[in-house]
């Protein structure tokens, strides 16, 4: 079974295009160091994080902290974002691991084939908003432009991520394991709302050299209309 899973993960990597796309697909992974079912999904994310046509974002949640291990990468706002997705989808509960592709496609658990199919489906349709992000010292310049007409009310998010982090877990369901994590998010915040009627040009503070991601998301937890990144 483990060899089959690794073969699927390899397939996920080989399915990546040879060239980067200007409409990257955003994959959010809701995970926790205290979740025994999460390491396979975290392994998938290590492979996914190397793709240029995908922006892979690991959001660690804190609602499993009570079972014996406090996730040191968790942010309560990540769980709030996941619950907001659940509310929009009409679900009463949240869980880990969960992957959400471009704000709409929900994948429960570690399912590389299903994930690969979802990414391919979203890549087949160009994103409604073209997003360009450029770094200038501790500032990033953001250019968001509707590709074909007005896109409606949206929210512009900015965040950073740490490409690789390691945790030695001594208690809880994963006690005794040292786990590696990819693209662990931090400093997620809303920059502003945008009506999507005309090009948006703005600057934002982004000190340090961590990768910066900008997302344009429709309304309240709707589809991700466009995304850009600077590494």
Secondary structure, DSSP 8 states (H G I E B T S, - for coil): -HHHHHHHHHHHHHTS-SS--SS-EEEEEEE-TT-TT-HHHHHHHHHHTT-TTEEEEEEE-STTGGGS---TT--HHHHHHHHHHHHHHT-S---SSEEEETTTEEEESS-HHHHHHHHHHHHTS--SEEEEEEEETTEEEEEEEESSS---SEEEEEEEEEEEEEEEE-SSTTTTEEEEEEEEEEEEEEEEEE-SSS-EEEEEE--SSSEEEEEEEETTT--EEEEEEE-
